[in-house]
């Protein structure tokens, strides 16, 4: 049940009286003592060709690996993933996989959906590979897509397996090599090569490898941050983004329902709350996720106009009980109206004729600035996103190559980029992966020995 108007203004007050966040929603390391065994990486790869190692088998890593191998077929491409490939793709969107957002064809509008990165992404990033390009790629590779009313794009099958099967099929077709259950633990450079150590998760075993290109797309894993720092990069401290609010209000839990702002048994969720949590991720972390959330349930009505509406309703329905009658213009439902009356200590059984002007003013004020005490954050597990990572100032968004280390590339959540819910975080992965893959593939093609070119 939608308990509120489909439009709000939320304001979050932190411990500092000068810190306020405003958002608008409209419809819309392990030591091992025993002796280790060492080896070199043994794969079915050409010893004459260059080698790209991709750290991370998520959306950005696999999409980029496929792109690089497509452009440079003779390039050896190895993806190293500690768990199951594309695990986040599998659970996203409630198992449906929100591929991208189809309502933002303009890159300037698209960039505005990224609390970290909105300035930098207004350049060529989405113009190079945006939502339309992503949708075209998946459609061309056999995944039918649909765009829902709110812009979210899903496979017609309503199953993330369609996206995973498509990507893994391309991995096999292009000849990308997958190495799972392994972690790249150290990275250094020597003689123009990346010297990598790769550990297996289940046994005490270390592989040593030299790579010509290194592409870090490890998401919010500490692994990626560690490798980046080993290669000279700095890290913006990561904090959670996209989470729900725990509210200290027992009566609120009685209003459970579905809407742009969703009331749950622990507090508040829904698109509007997730959007606010993303934009305020770092502020909220600094405040230990405590503060006062103020909700304007009627942003289209000035408070004086709302008072007039309430007074007019009082005059017109003087003989009716307050609980049973309220202005339809407010767009409320009875349970929420009762909640407002209870918060103001007003007996719902009194007649409108007996309502004082002070009570009307307090109801109007509550609708315009309804405070909720936030006592912590919940977890929005399907869309867990982190704010922080490698600063965008240290890479070139035109190529996704490091400005500090040649032939080192990044994409996805390992960077200090994160978007609001609605397909924007995956689009960041597809765009960054495509650009990085294109850049690496182009470099590899230029460096391919003539005898290897068919």
Secondary structure, DSSP 8 states (H G I E B T S, - for coil): ---S-SEEEEEEE-SSTT-EEEEEEE-------S--EEEE---S--SSS-EEEEE--SHHHHHHHHHHHHH-TTSEEEEEESS-TTHHHHHHHHHT---EETT--SHHHHHTT-TBTTTGGGTTHHHHS-HHHHHHHHHHTT--EEE-TTSEEEETT--HHHHHHHHHHHHHHHT-EEEESEEEEEEEEETTEEEEEEEESSSSEEEEEEESEEEE--TT-HHHHHHHHHTT---EEEEEES--EEE--TTGGGG-B-SSSEE-SSEEESHHHHHHHHHTHHHHHHTTT-EEEEEETTTTS-HHHHHHHHHHHHHHTTTSBGGG---GGG---HHHHHHHHHHTT--TTSBGGG--HHHHHHHHHHHHSEEEEEEEE---GGG-EEEEEB-GGGEETTTTEESSSTTEEE-GGGBS-B--TTTHHHHHHHHHHHHHHHHHHHHHHHTS-GGG--
